[in-house]
Amino acid sequence: TKRLAARVSTLSPSTTLAITAKAKEMKESGIDVIGLGAGEPDYNTPENILEAAYASMKEGKTKYTPSGGLPALKDAVIQKLERDQGLVYSRKEIMIGIGAKHVLYTLFQVILDPGDEVIIPTPYWVSYPEQVKLAGGVPVHVEGTAAAQFKVTAEQIREAITAKTKAVIINSPGNPTGMVYSKEELQQIAAVCQEKDIWIISDEIYEKLLYGGAKHVSIAQLSEDAKLRTLIINGVSKSHSMTGWRIGYIAGDAEVVSAMTDLASHSTSNPTTTSQYAALEAYNGPQDAVEMMRQAFESRLEQIYPKLSAIPGFKVIKPQGAFYLLPEVSEAVAKTGYANVDEFAAALLTEAKVAVIPGSGFGSPDTIRLSYATSIELLEEAVQRIHTFVEKNW
Ligand code: PLP
């Protein structure tokens, strides 16, 4: 008999998590591997947040909360959106979930019918297409080329829209690209989405990580129509170095949020109570740690970017946000004699002892992704190892 559902037959584990796990395994067996795979800040969660979480537990706040999250945390998110984006939402338009990832998963479950299409620009975050497929939807990719700074245009989105298109995903600042869409670019995209009447899913998880004076604009800020059709996804993972706490949120249409909350009431009950109290402090407490981490990432980027660019066969666009570099390495792959970027990345791990993520998992088969959310000493050593590896095998 068939043991598994068809739904999971094409499901593959997250490439990012798989490589990170392999690097960790090598490290544990005593091999000196430098991991540049992980998508999380290397700092611990700020002290005030840890204290607030502990205090809440001591006060007995260890029970179920409403499925859509603590009203106080929804209010904190509402205040954050007003403070940072000038956007006004009510509690009915907010749901707290188990990380931005699971909020997105729940969102696709409530907006997609079988065969509905979701436009996903490449290079994309690995989980978008899998989550769309798990909801019965069809991912439709629109190519953001290196020549276009890994961004897509409103015109490309228009061309990809069919009668079945339900939504487009905009992720700015982007993973794995590090690119930031300008206000003008977003205005053009919003206009197409209004004309064609589709949802805009705006994943703003890297909002606080911007460099070189880049500014974050939420597409929801651009017009009343854009606000009504945009579903903002965000959370504390990257901004407050809280990846393990698993708190994210959605802000947008009350009917969508209500359906998501009903689904959560049967699937998760609620996000972990202690984590919600921690997130409450993250949004309501001092924000200086957020800026301290941003500055640290920017300083690493400034130091490491020229060295990465100097590796033969690597073409690197300087990112404006997040904490990833996405060099285009097709020449280096060819000249070192590897068949493709997957084999090149595998050799970097086993021979150069550096873990990077092959772009094939991001719909970008000529690139590799390196995270610079690690110490500058390790970054310098890792880039040196890659450089030596490429030169030796050229
Ligand atoms: N969206 C993007 C683009 C991400 O890179 C990530 C994490 O890697 C997430 C969402 C998920 O974040 P969370 O930890 O809140 O689930």
Boltz pocket constraint, residues with backbone or C-beta under 6 A from the ligand:
constraints:
  - pocket:
      binder: B
      contacts: [[A, 39], [A, 98], [A, 99], [A, 100], [A, 101], [A, 102], [A, 125], [A, 171], [A, 173], [A, 174], [A, 175], [A, 203], [A, 205], [A, 234], [A, 235], [A, 236], [A, 237], [A, 242], [A, 243], [A, 246], [A, 247], [A, 248]]
      max_distance: 6.0
